[in-house]
Amino acid sequence: MKEKIFKNISLKILSVLCAIVLWTVIVNIYDPTTSVTISNVSVQLVNANTLTDKGYAYEIVDGSKIAVYVSGPKSIITDIKSSDIVATADLSKITAFADYADIDVKVIKDGVVITNIEVTPKTTAIKLDIENRESKEFAIRTEVTGRPASGYVLLNKKITPETVKITGPASEIAKIDHVKAICDVSGIKASTTKKSAIVLYDVNGNEIVTDKFDIGIEEVSFELKVGVSKTVSVQCAGTEGKVADGYIFMGASPNVKEVTLVATDASLLDNVTDITIPSSAVNIAGLRENSSVSINLNAYVPTGVTFVANENINVNIFVEKRVSKQVYVSAAGIKVNNLKNGLSAVVSGEDAIKVTVSGTSANIAKVTSGNIAASVDLSNLSAGTHSVVLNLSTNVDCKIDGDYKVLVVITDNSVEGRTGQE
């Protein structure tokens, strides 16, 4: 047996060598070795929780997508796609002081790892930017845009929840100035609930858009209460009391001329045509200067009616110091009224009567002797000399102070005629 094995041993060895050479030639001819570089291979991070559990946040600085060199039989290589390449980086050993993680690559087809090929990442490690992870709670601001339908008004808005917890890199959390939810109420006619997304803003009011945060909620619920509205005028019925002596009451008026009333029941507004503030609410007694009185209008509307705004208003009271000046009224210009037939009358004494007129400085400046009318009433008076009250008036808004009398000489003309005939 041994002799048979070693018989022509050199020929047998030569045959084996020839077979190997021939197989190699055939393989290289029909399934040659080839290589390819596949780009845009995403690197998957594994054991990322080992960083987050320690309170770290991370961001990939370099290596999130890599190119991979693959070499092997052409029959295998030509079928490999980028989706067949699995690139991973294990973060379990990385720390804030060693921010690189090696990249491991392999080719997996149909769930099986292909081993008879060479797979090499051109980027061998992924680089991370690691910092402390922080959580912060923010109050959610609200903003309403648009307007309810005509004749309706938004009475109240409430959001749920009112705060949001945001977690992320400390440096990114520091950029958040405020959080806001915006709700559009255009055209609504009834109370309702609406969902609105929350938006992050920096200190300059710019929206922050990022995927670096874990946000506790994505939206809030706006509970909107809507009522029927009606606009009415506000006026004063008058005032109570008198200003101090030597002063003039110039008027009183509310600082708001119109208010908008709201009620959930429209019938409550049917009989409300205006709001009149009673005189008793505006006391001017003893005032020596301009003043104001605060009025709460809720006392003058039916229960169940509220105000969009301006439920507390002021009634402004205007007072001015009385000033006076003296004006001379010509005696010749005094009009005689109600003189009996057959009699004639002449004002006796001074040629002009000095009259004191008082009022506001602006009105006093307008008063002259020409716009003061003077008259006497001679009814029931007979011939003779009489002291008669002088009636004075002016078309300027002023007061004529004091009482004035003049001497009037009444003559019986018929007596003078008879005397002449005798």
C-alpha positions in Angstrom: 0.0 0.0 0.0 2.8 2.3 0.9 4.6 1.5 -2.3 1.5 2.5 -4.2 1.2 5.8 -2.5 4.8 6.8 -3.1 5.0 5.4 -6.6 5.4 8.3 -9.0 5.4 10.7 -6.1 6.9 13.5 -8.1 4.3 13.2 -10.8 1.6 13.3 -8.2 3.0 16.4 -6.5 3.3 18.1 -9.9 -0.3 17.2 -10.6 -1.5 18.8 -7.4 0.5 22.0 -8.1 -0.9 22.2 -11.5 -4.4 21.8 -10.1 -3.8 24.6 -7.7 -2.4 26.9 -10.4 -5.3 26.0 -12.6 -7.9 26.7 -9.9 -6.3 30.0 -9.2 -6.3 30.9 -12.8 -9.9 29.9 -13.2 -11.0 31.8 -10.1 -9.2 35.0 -11.3 -10.7 34.6 -14.7 -14.3 33.8 -13.7 -14.6 35.4 -10.2 -11.7 37.9 -9.8 -11.0 39.9 -6.6 -12.3 43.5 -6.7 -12.8 46.4 -4.4 -15.2 49.3 -4.0 -15.6 52.3 -1.8 -19.2 52.9 -0.5 -20.0 56.4 0.8 -22.7 57.9 3.0 -22.8 55.0 5.4 -24.5 56.0 8.6 -22.8 55.2 11.9 -25.1 53.8 14.6 -24.4 54.6 18.2 -24.8 51.8 20.6 -24.9 51.9 24.4 -25.6 55.7 24.2 -27.4 55.4 27.5 -24.1 54.9 29.3 -23.5 58.7 28.6 -27.1 60.0 29.2 -27.4 58.0 32.4 -24.4 59.8 33.7 -26.0 63.2 33.0 -24.1 63.9 29.8 -25.4 65.2 26.5 -23.5 64.6 23.3 -23.4 65.8 19.7 -21.6 64.1 16.9 -18.9 66.4 15.6 -17.4 64.1 13.0 -18.0 60.6 11.7 -21.8 60.4 11.6 -21.5 59.3 7.9 -18.4 57.5 6.6 -17.0 55.9 3.5 -16.2 52.1 3.7 -13.6 50.2 1.6 -14.8 46.7 0.7 -12.6 44.1 -1.1 -13.3 40.5 -2.1 -14.7 38.3 -4.8 -16.4 40.2 -7.5 -19.5 38.0 -7.3 -20.0 39.1 -3.7 -18.8 42.7 -3.9 -21.1 43.6 -6.8 -24.2 42.8 -4.8 -23.2 44.8 -1.7 -25.2 48.0 -1.2 -24.7 50.8 1.4 -27.7 49.4 3.3 -25.9 46.1 3.7 -23.1 47.7 5.6 -23.6 48.1 9.4 -21.3 50.6 11.0 -21.5 51.0 14.8 -19.7 52.9 17.5 -19.8 51.7 21.1 -20.2 54.6 23.5 -19.9 52.4 26.6 -16.3 53.3 27.2 -16.3 56.9 26.1 -16.1 59.7 28.7 -16.2 63.5 28.6 -12.3 63.3 28.6 -12.0 60.7 25.8 -14.5 61.8 23.2 -13.7 59.3 20.4 -15.3 55.9 19.9 -13.9 53.3 17.4 -16.1 52.5 14.4 -16.7 48.8 13.7 -18.0 47.8 10.3 -19.3 44.6 8.8 -21.4 43.5 5.8 -24.7 41.7 6.6 -26.9 40.2 3.9 -30.0 38.4 4.6 -29.2 38.4 8.3 -25.8 36.7 7.8 -22.4 38.3 8.3 -20.2 37.9 5.2 -16.7 36.9 6.4 -14.7 36.2 3.2 -14.3 39.8 2.3 -12.3 42.7 3.7 -14.3 45.6 5.2 -12.4 48.7 6.3 -13.8 52.1 7.4 -12.0 55.1 6.0 -12.9 57.0 9.1 -11.9 54.8 12.0 -13.5 56.7 14.9 -16.5 58.9 15.6 -15.9 62.2 17.5 -18.4 63.5 20.0 -18.8 66.9 21.7 -19.8 65.9 25.3 -21.2 68.2 27.9 -23.4 68.2 30.9 -27.1 67.4 30.4 -29.5 69.8 32.1 -33.2 70.0 32.7 -35.2 73.2 33.2 -38.8 74.0 33.6 -40.3 77.0 31.8 -43.6 78.7 32.3 -45.5 78.7 29.0 -46.5 82.2 27.8 -49.6 82.6 25.7 -50.5 84.7 22.7 -53.8 85.0 20.8 -53.9 86.0 17.2 -57.0 86.9 15.1 -60.4 88.0 16.3 -63.6 86.2 17.1 -66.5 86.7 14.7 -68.2 90.1 14.7 -70.3 90.7 17.8 -68.3 88.2 19.8 -65.3 88.6 22.1 -62.8 86.4 23.9 -63.6 86.6 27.6 -60.9 84.3 29.0 -58.2 81.9 27.9 -56.5 79.2 30.0 -53.8 76.7 29.0 -53.1 73.2 30.2 -50.4 72.5 31.2 -48.9 75.8 32.2 -45.3 74.7 32.3 -43.0 72.5 30.3 -39.8 70.6 31.3 -37.0 70.7 28.7 -33.9 68.6 28.9 -30.8 68.9 26.7 -27.2 70.1 26.6 -26.6 72.8 29.2 -25.2 75.2 26.6 -28.3 74.8 24.4 -30.7 75.1 27.4 -29.0 78.4 28.2 -30.1 79.8 24.8 -33.8 79.4 25.6 -35.3 82.7 26.8 -39.0 81.8 26.9 -41.5 79.3 25.7 -44.7 80.4 24.0 -48.0 78.8 22.7 -49.9 80.7 20.1 -53.6 80.2 19.5 -55.6 81.6 16.5 -59.1 82.6 17.5 -60.2 84.0 14.1 -64.0 83.7 13.5 -64.9 81.7 16.6 -68.5 82.2 17.9 -68.6 79.9 21.0 -66.5 78.7 23.8 -64.1 75.9 22.6 -60.8 74.1 23.2 -57.9 74.3 20.8 -54.6 72.6 20.6 -51.4 74.6 20.0 -47.8 73.7 19.6 -45.2 75.2 21.9 -42.4 77.2 20.4 -39.0 78.0 21.9 -37.5 81.5 21.6 -34.1 83.1 22.3 -33.6 86.4 24.0 -33.9 88.2 20.6 -37.3 86.6 19.9 -36.0 84.3 17.3 -37.5 80.8 17.1 -35.2 78.0 18.2 -35.5 74.9 16.0 -33.4 71.9 17.1 -33.5 68.2 17.7 -31.2 68.4 20.7 -33.9 68.7 23.3 -36.2 66.2 25.0 -39.4 68.2 25.5 -41.9 66.9 28.0 -44.9 68.0 25.9 -45.4 69.0 22.2 -48.6 71.0 22.6 -51.0 72.6 25.1 -54.7 72.9 25.3 -56.3 76.4 25.1 -59.6 76.6 26.9 -61.3 79.6 25.3 -64.4 81.3 26.7 -66.3 83.4 24.3 -69.2 85.9 24.9 -71.5 88.2 23.0 -70.3 91.9 23.0 -72.0 95.3 22.8 -70.5 98.8 22.8 -72.3 101.5 24.7 -71.5 105.2 25.6 -70.5 106.4 29.0 -71.9 109.7 30.4 -72.4 111.7 33.6 -75.8 112.7 34.8 -74.4 115.6 36.6 -72.6 116.5 39.9 -73.3 117.0 43.5 -72.2 119.9 45.7 -70.6 123.3 44.9 -67.0 124.2 44.3 -65.3 126.5 46.8 -66.2 130.2 46.8 -64.1 132.1 44.3 -63.9 129.2 42.0 -65.9 128.1 38.9 -67.0 124.6 38.0 -66.2 124.1 34.4 -67.6 120.6 33.8 -67.1 116.9 34.4 -66.6 114.2 31.9 -65.5 110.5 31.9 -62.1 109.8 30.5 -63.6 106.9 28.5 -66.5 107.7 26.2 -67.4 104.1 25.2 -67.0 100.7 26.7 -67.6 97.2 25.3 -69.8 95.0 27.4 -69.8 91.2 27.3 -72.2 88.5 28.4 -72.5 84.8 27.8 -76.3 85.4 27.6 -77.2 87.9 24.9 -80.5 88.8 26.5 -78.6 90.5 29.4 -77.5 93.2 27.0 -80.8 93.9 25.3 -81.9 96.7 27.7 -78.4 98.3 28.1 -78.2 101.3 25.8 -75.7 103.4 27.7 -74.1 103.7 31.1 -75.0 106.9 33.0 -73.0 107.7 36.1 -75.4 109.3 38.7 -74.7 112.8 40.1 -74.2 111.4 43.6 -71.1 109.6 42.4 -69.4 112.9 41.3 -69.1 115.2 44.3 -67.5 118.6 43.6 -68.1 120.2 47.0 -65.3 122.6 48.1 -63.0 121.9 45.1 -60.4 124.5 44.3 -58.6 122.8 41.5 -59.0 120.1 38.8 -59.7 116.7 40.2 -60.9 113.2 39.3 -63.0 110.6 40.9 -62.6 106.8 40.3 -65.7 105.0 39.2 -66.3 101.2 39.0 -68.8 100.7 36.2 -69.8 97.3 37.4 -72.3 99.0 39.7 -74.3 100.3 36.7 -74.7 97.1 34.6 -76.8 94.0 35.2 -75.4 91.0 37.0 -73.7 88.7 34.6 -72.4 91.5 32.3 -68.7 92.1 32.3 -66.3 94.5 30.5 -63.7 93.8 27.9 -61.7 96.6 29.4 -62.1 99.9 31.2 -64.5 98.7 34.0 -62.6 101.2 36.2 -62.7 104.7 34.8 -62.1 108.2 36.0 -64.5 111.2 35.8 -62.4 114.3 35.3 -63.6 117.4 37.1 -62.5 120.8 35.9 -62.3 123.8 38.2 -61.0 127.3 37.5 -60.3 130.2 39.8 -62.8 133.1 39.4 -61.3 136.4 38.3 -63.0 139.7 38.0 -62.7 143.1 36.3 -64.7 146.4 36.3 -66.5 147.6 33.2 -68.2 151.0 32.8 -71.8 150.9 31.4 -73.0 154.1 29.9 -76.1 155.6 31.5 -77.3 156.8 28.1 -77.3 153.2 26.9 -79.7 152.0 29.6 -83.0 150.7 28.1 -86.2 151.8 29.7 -88.9 149.1 29.8 -92.6 149.1 30.7 -93.0 153.0 31.1 -96.7 154.0 31.2 -98.2 156.1 28.4 -97.8 159.8 28.8 -94.7 159.5 30.9 -91.1 160.0 30.0 -88.0 158.9 31.9 -84.4 160.0 32.2 -81.6 158.2 34.1 -80.1 160.8 36.5 -76.8 161.0 38.2 -73.5 159.6 36.8 -72.8 159.3 33.1 -71.5 155.7 33.6 -72.0 153.0 36.1 -69.0 150.9 37.2 -70.0 147.2 37.1 -67.9 144.2 38.4 -67.9 141.2 36.2 -66.3 137.8 37.2 -65.6 134.5 35.4 -62.8 132.6 33.9 -59.7 134.4 32.7 -60.5 133.5 29.1 -64.1 134.7 29.3 -63.3 137.9 31.3 -60.9 138.9 28.5 -63.9 139.0 26.1 -66.0 141.3 28.2 -66.3 145.0 27.2 -68.9 147.6 27.9 -70.3 147.0 24.4 -71.4 143.4 25.3 -73.2 144.3 28.5 -76.9 145.1 28.2 -78.5 147.3 30.8 -82.2 148.0 31.4 -84.6 149.2 34.0 -88.2 148.1 34.6 -90.5 151.1 35.3 -93.8 149.3 35.5 -96.2 150.7 38.2 -94.0 153.8 38.6 -95.5 157.3 38.3 -93.9 160.7 37.9 -91.2 161.5 40.2 -87.6 160.5 41.1 -87.1 156.8 41.8 -84.2 154.5 42.8 -84.6 151.5 40.4 -82.7 148.2 40.2 -80.5 148.0 37.1 -80.9 144.8 35.2 -77.6 143.7 33.6 -76.7 140.9 31.3 -73.9 139.8 29.0 -73.6 137.4 26.1 -70.3 136.3 27.5 -70.3 133.3 29.9 -69.5 135.5 33.0 -71.3 136.6 36.1 -72.2 140.2 37.0 -71.4 140.6 40.7 -73.5 142.7 43.0 -76.7 144.7 42.7 -76.8 148.1 41.1 -79.4 150.9 41.3 -79.8 154.1 39.3 -82.0 157.2 39.8 -84.7 157.6 37.2 -86.6 160.8 36.9 -90.1 160.2 35.5 -92.0 163.1 34.1 -95.8 163.3 33.4 -95.9 164.9 30.0 -99.6 165.7 30.2 -99.0 167.9 33.3 -96.3 169.8 31.5 -98.7 170.4 28.6 -101.4 171.9 30.7 -98.9 174.1 32.5 -97.8 175.5 29.3 -101.3 176.4 28.2 -102.1 178.3 31.4 
